[in-house]
Each structure stands twice: as structure tokens, then as C-alpha cells.
């Protein structure tokens, strides 16, 4: 195990833990200059989560050194997160695992997928976990026992994303076959197929009321669908390159999208034109997550650090220093007290977020 101490006030790693279930060698410490005494790490407190006033106090609680992690997801209880890894060449193991943040222990490891694990989603009650993989399958698991409940094989290409409906009754999945599908979460029965995209669908997200699904695609569009009928309700055209991330605001009034054109676009519910475009230069946007109170969002991407934005003003509040390469994915904990991010630098960082 490798432990590192850093300055907490500027949002740098204060603990690094090395784990090897994906086959990565344990990290070797490198010589660094002795840091200044760190300021006290803020203790996450209360469901209110972060406030804009103290956003600069965000600091890493600890880090996992882990090869080829490309997806992470917080559990509803805020204590456990799942992470998935693997590569397209089959060199690393294609696994997902559960990690207990409080005890800093790996709880379980699952090796049933035969290709890279691309996406993970918890059921709202935390009892089950859905996983998608480049082996073209969606699988649903008992989160406590690790037993596979059912496997879905209907996609014709790699599964890129899975998302559980807010009521826990349905699962949406996206694929390189350019389609979005909706499944009965208890049986795996196919309920709806959404046709319209002409390229890989990278990301899907349910509206907070569960009535709509938004999708982001390599055809540079974001589309909004009726979750029950599969009817296309809105075609959001604005990105000039692959659209790779989409996320509904907690109140359902706004939709964020990001892509390889380096833009984050904010759309109003019911409108087909964006009302705010946040230019980020040449930084690809890989993932976006809202704070639970809807006042901020975090964006992960390439060529630029993980960044927290003021949602109403459309301005960046802080760039979080810690990752050394592009960030694949970021997830805000349900209680608003922590951020979770995974990077190409083989680290998973857990950021402590101060209470209001």
C-alpha cells in the first residue's frame, strides 16, 4: 500500500491506496519535495452538500491506484461505490468491484464479463447493480451476494451505458449499435427500443420523474425520448462533434450535454435550442454530474482538470488538481458530500466536499 500526503487546501490527494484486482502492479512511491503541513480536511456534513461559497475547500479524501478503471458509481447509501475496468485487448481482467469508503476495503470482485466493463448503475434502493460491457451484454446482480440475477443479450454491439429509472422498475441501456433500449428491471424483458441515432449512443439519463430519457450520440446529437413509448420528443442539435455526456438537473428543468467539440451545452426543458453554451476550448467532455441541490455540476474530460461549475452563472468555480491524465468519469454522491472520479492515470479519487 502506498500512502501520500498533499496540501488539502488546493484540492490535492492526501492518501493513495494501491489495489490490484485488475492486474495492475502496486504503485511505487516516487521522490517528492516535502509538502507544507496540510490544512485540516473538511468533514463532509449533512445532505445539503457543498455550497458555492466554500467550493475551494474540496479536497481528496483518498485515492485508489488501479489499472484501466473507466467507470465508477456511488451507491445510494453513500458509503460504497462500484468501479469497473478492463481493456479492449483482453490484457487486463474485465471486472467490476465494490469498495467501502469508510473502511477502505474492497468488498467484492466480479469477473463474469468477457470484455471491458463500460458502465455501472445502482438500483435506487441499493439492493441491485446493473452492469454494461463491450461483451454486448447487460447484467443485473444482487449487490450483497454478487449473484447474477439475469443477463440481457439483445444489443448487437458493445453496451456503452446503463441507467436505472428513478422508481427502480426499469433499466435503460445504450450501445454502439446506435439504439437505446428499456428493460423490465425485475425480469429483463425488453419493453421499448428507441431508434433514431445514426452512431454510437454514449450516454443515457432518466428525467427525475422517470417519464423521459435523454441520450448523447456520436452522431453529434442529443435526443429526448418518451420512456414508455420510445417516441422521439426532441432532437437537440448543436454539438459539432461527438456528444458523449448528458445529465438532467435534479429538478428536471434543464439538461446538460457535453462532447468532443469542447462545449458544455445547457438546454431548457421543452426547448430544442440551448440557452447557454459553455466553451471549454479543446477539452473533450467525457462525463457530467450535477450536485444534488442543482446549483453546480462537475465536468470530466481531456486536456483539462476535473472542474466544478456554477450552473446558474455558467462559470467554472474550481479546477480540482489530482489526476495526471484525462478523466473518464465523475459521480456526485447522493448526499452531496463527496465526488468520485476515475482517470486514465489509473487512479480513482474520492473528493471530500464541505457542508454548507
C-alpha positions in Angstrom: 0.0 0.0 0.0 1.3 3.5 -0.9 0.3 6.5 1.1 0.9 10.1 0.1 0.2 13.4 1.9 -0.6 16.5 0.0 -1.9 20.0 0.6 -5.6 19.7 1.2 -6.4 23.4 0.6 -5.7 23.3 -3.1 -7.5 20.0 -3.7 -4.6 17.6 -4.0 -4.5 13.9 -2.9 -3.9 13.3 0.7 -4.0 9.4 0.7 -3.2 6.9 -2.0 -4.2 3.3 -1.7 -2.9 0.7 -4.1 -5.1 -2.3 -5.0 -4.5 -4.8 -7.7 -7.7 -6.7 -8.6 -7.5 -5.6 -12.3 -4.0 -6.9 -12.5 -2.2 -3.6 -12.0 1.2 -3.7 -10.2 1.3 -1.9 -6.9 2.4 1.7 -7.4 6.0 2.5 -6.4 6.4 5.8 -4.4 8.3 8.5 -6.2 10.5 11.0 -4.5 8.8 14.3 -4.0 9.5 17.5 -2.1 8.3 17.6 1.4 4.9 19.4 1.3 3.8 22.1 3.6 1.7 21.0 6.6 -1.7 20.3 5.2 -4.7 22.2 6.4 -7.5 20.1 8.0 -9.5 18.2 5.5 -13.2 19.4 5.7 -15.5 16.8 7.1 -18.5 16.2 4.8 -21.6 17.1 6.7 -25.3 16.8 6.0 -27.4 16.1 3.0 -27.2 19.8 1.9 -23.8 19.1 0.5 -21.5 21.8 -0.9 -22.1 25.5 -1.1 -20.7 27.8 -3.8 -19.1 29.9 -1.0 -16.7 27.1 0.2 -16.2 25.2 -3.1 -12.4 25.9 -2.9 -12.2 23.6 0.1 -12.9 20.5 -1.9 -10.0 18.0 -1.2 -9.3 14.4 -2.0 -10.0 12.0 0.9 -8.2 9.1 -0.6 -7.2 7.6 -3.9 -7.2 4.1 -5.3 -4.3 3.2 -7.6 -6.0 0.8 -10.1 -5.3 0.0 -13.8 -7.9 0.6 -16.5 -10.7 1.9 -14.4 -13.1 3.6 -16.7 -16.4 3.7 -14.8 -17.5 4.5 -11.2 -20.9 4.7 -9.4 -21.9 5.7 -5.9 -24.3 3.5 -4.1 -27.5 5.1 -2.7 -26.2 4.8 0.9 -23.2 7.0 0.1 -20.8 4.5 1.7 -20.0 2.2 -1.1 -19.0 2.7 -4.7 -18.6 0.3 -7.6 -15.9 0.6 -10.2 -15.3 -1.2 -13.5 -12.3 -1.9 -15.5 -10.7 -3.9 -18.3 -9.4 -3.2 -21.8 -10.4 -4.0 -25.3 -7.4 -6.2 -25.9 -8.1 -8.6 -23.0 -4.7 -7.8 -21.4 -6.3 -6.7 -18.1 -9.1 -8.5 -16.3 -12.6 -7.3 -17.2 -14.1 -6.8 -13.7 -16.2 -4.7 -11.5 -15.7 -4.4 -7.8 -17.3 -2.8 -4.7 -15.3 -0.5 -2.4 -16.2 0.6 1.1 -15.1 4.2 1.6 -15.4 4.1 5.4 -13.2 1.0 6.0 -11.1 1.5 2.8 -11.7 -2.1 1.8 -12.5 -3.9 -1.4 -15.7 -5.8 -0.6 -16.1 -8.0 -3.7 -14.8 -8.6 -7.2 -16.8 -9.9 -10.2 -15.1 -11.3 -13.2 -18.1 -12.6 -15.2 -17.9 -10.1 -18.1 -15.7 -11.2 -21.0 -14.8 -7.7 -22.2 -14.3 -4.2 -20.8 -16.9 -3.1 -18.2 -18.2 0.1 -19.6 -21.0 1.2 -17.2 -22.5 0.6 -13.8 -25.7 1.7 -12.2 -27.2 1.0 -8.8 -30.9 0.4 -8.2 -32.5 3.2 -6.2 -32.7 1.0 -3.1 -29.1 -0.2 -3.4 -30.1 -3.8 -3.5 -29.0 -4.5 -7.1 -26.4 -3.3 -9.5 -26.6 -3.2 -13.3 -23.5 -3.5 -15.5 -22.9 -3.0 -19.2 -19.9 -4.3 -21.1 -18.3 -4.4 -24.5 -19.1 -8.1 -24.5 -22.6 -6.8 -25.8 -24.4 -7.7 -22.6 -26.3 -6.0 -19.7 -26.3 -7.9 -16.5 -28.1 -7.4 -13.2 -26.6 -8.5 -9.9 -27.6 -8.9 -6.3 -25.3 -6.3 -4.7 -24.9 -8.1 -1.4 -24.2 -11.6 -2.7 -22.7 -10.9 -6.2 -25.1 -13.4 -7.7 -26.2 -12.7 -11.3 -30.0 -12.3 -11.5 -30.3 -12.1 -15.2 -28.3 -11.4 -18.4 -29.5 -9.4 -21.4 -28.0 -10.2 -24.8 -30.2 -8.2 -27.2 -27.7 -5.5 -28.1 -25.9 -6.1 -31.4 -22.7 -4.3 -30.3 -20.9 -3.2 -27.1 -23.0 -1.7 -24.3 -21.8 1.8 -23.5 -24.1 2.9 -20.7 -26.8 1.7 -18.3 -29.1 3.8 -16.1 -31.8 2.7 -13.6 -35.1 4.5 -13.6 -35.9 6.7 -10.5 -38.7 4.3 -9.4 -36.4 1.2 -9.8 -38.8 -0.5 -12.2 -36.8 -0.1 -15.5 -33.3 -0.1 -16.8 -32.2 1.9 -19.9 -29.1 0.8 -21.9 -27.2 2.4 -24.7 -25.0 0.7 -27.3 -22.6 1.1 -30.2 -25.5 -0.4 -32.3 -27.0 3.2 -32.1 -30.0 2.2 -30.1 -31.4 2.8 -26.7 -33.4 0.0 -25.1 -35.5 -0.1 -21.9 -35.9 -3.3 -19.9 -38.1 -4.5 -17.0 -35.7 -4.4 -14.1 -37.2 -7.4 -12.4 -37.3 -9.8 -15.3 -35.1 -8.4 -18.1 -38.0 -8.3 -20.5 -37.5 -5.8 -23.3 -40.0 -3.0 -23.1 -39.0 -0.3 -25.6 -36.4 0.2 -28.4 -35.6 3.8 -29.3 -34.4 4.2 -32.9 -33.2 7.4 -34.4 -29.5 7.9 -33.6 -27.1 7.0 -36.5 -24.0 6.3 -34.5 -22.9 5.0 -31.1 -25.0 6.2 -28.2 -22.5 7.0 -25.5 -24.7 8.1 -22.6 -28.3 7.9 -21.3 -30.0 9.6 -18.4 -33.6 9.4 -17.0 -35.5 12.6 -16.2 -36.2 12.8 -12.4 -39.8 11.9 -12.8 -39.0 8.9 -15.0 -41.1 10.0 -17.9 -38.3 10.8 -20.4 -34.8 9.5 -21.3 -32.1 11.7 -22.8 -29.3 10.2 -24.9 -26.0 11.5 -26.3 -24.5 10.1 -29.5 -21.6 10.0 -31.8 -23.9 11.5 -34.5 -23.4 14.8 -32.6 -27.0 15.0 -31.4 -28.8 14.7 -28.1 -32.3 13.3 -28.2 -35.1 13.1 -25.7 -37.4 10.2 -25.7 -40.7 9.2 -24.2 -39.6 6.5 -21.8 -42.8 4.5 -22.1 -43.5 4.6 -25.8 -40.0 5.2 -27.3 -41.3 8.2 -29.2 -38.6 10.8 -30.0 -39.8 14.1 -28.4 -36.9 16.4 -29.1 -33.8 16.5 -31.3 -31.1 18.7 -29.8 -28.6 19.7 -32.4 -25.7 21.9 -31.5 -22.6 19.9 -30.9 -20.2 19.9 -33.8 -18.5 16.6 -32.8 -19.4 13.5 -30.8 -21.9 14.1 -28.0 -20.6 12.0 -25.1 -22.4 13.0 -21.9 -25.9 14.0 -20.9 -27.4 14.7 -17.5 -30.8 16.0 -16.2 -30.8 18.6 -13.5 -32.3 17.4 -10.2 -35.5 19.4 -10.7 -35.8 18.2 -14.3 -36.0 21.7 -15.8 -32.6 21.6 -17.5 -30.4 19.2 -19.4 -26.7 19.4 -19.7 -24.7 17.8 -22.6 -21.0 17.7 -23.4 -18.9 16.4 -26.2 -15.7 16.3 -28.2 -16.3 19.8 -29.5 -15.2 21.1 -26.1 -18.6 22.6 -25.3 -21.0 22.1 -22.5 -24.5 22.9 -23.6 -27.4 23.7 -21.2 -30.9 23.1 -22.6 -34.2 24.1 -21.1 -36.9 21.5 -20.7 -39.2 21.7 -23.7 -36.9 23.7 -25.9 -34.9 22.5 -28.9 -32.3 25.3 -28.6 -29.6 25.6 -26.0 -29.9 28.6 -23.8 -26.3 28.6 -22.6 -23.1 27.3 -24.3 -20.1 27.0 -22.0 -16.9 27.0 -24.1 -14.1 24.8 -22.8 -11.6 25.2 -25.6 -10.2 21.9 -26.9 -11.1 19.9 -23.8 -13.2 16.9 -24.6 -16.1 16.4 -22.2 -16.4 12.8 -21.2 -18.9 13.0 -18.3 -21.1 15.4 -16.4 -22.7 15.1 -12.9 -25.0 17.6 -11.1 -24.7 18.4 -7.4 -27.8 17.0 -5.7 -29.1 20.6 -5.0 -28.7 21.5 -8.7 -26.6 24.6 -8.0 -23.4 23.2 -9.5 -22.1 20.4 -11.8 -18.8 18.7 -12.3 -17.4 18.0 -15.7 -14.7 15.5 -16.6 -12.7 15.4 -19.8 -9.4 15.5 -21.7 -6.7 18.2 -21.6 -8.4 20.0 -18.6 -8.6 19.1 -14.9 -11.9 18.0 -13.3 -13.9 21.2 -12.9 -16.8 22.3 -10.7 -19.1 24.8 -12.4 -21.7 27.3 -11.1 -24.8 26.1 -13.0 -26.8 29.3 -13.0 -23.9 31.6 -13.8 -22.2 29.2 -16.2 -18.8 29.8 -14.9 -16.1 27.4 -13.6 -15.6 27.7 -9.8 -12.6 25.5 -9.3 -10.3 23.1 -11.1 -9.5 20.0 -8.9 -5.9 19.0 -9.1 -5.1 15.4 -8.5 -5.4 13.4 -11.7 -2.5 13.4 -14.1 -4.3 12.5 -17.3 -7.8 12.6 -18.8 -10.7 11.9 -16.5 -13.1 9.3 -17.8 -16.0 9.7 -15.4 -17.2 11.7 -12.4 -20.1 11.0 -10.0 -21.5 13.1 -7.2 -22.6 11.2 -4.1 -26.4 11.2 -3.4 -25.9 13.2 -0.2 -23.7 15.8 -1.9 -20.7 15.3 0.4 -18.3 13.6 -2.0 -17.2 13.4 -5.6 -15.8 10.3 -7.2 -13.7 10.4 -10.4 -11.7 7.9 -12.4 -8.8 8.7 -14.8 -6.6 7.3 -17.5 -3.8 7.8 -14.9 -5.0 4.6 -13.2 -6.4 6.4 -10.1 -9.9 6.6 -8.6 -10.2 9.7 -6.4 -12.7 10.3 -3.7 -13.1 14.1 -3.0 -14.4 15.3 0.3 -16.9 18.1 -0.1 -17.5 20.5 2.8 -21.0 21.1 4.1 -22.8 24.4 3.7 
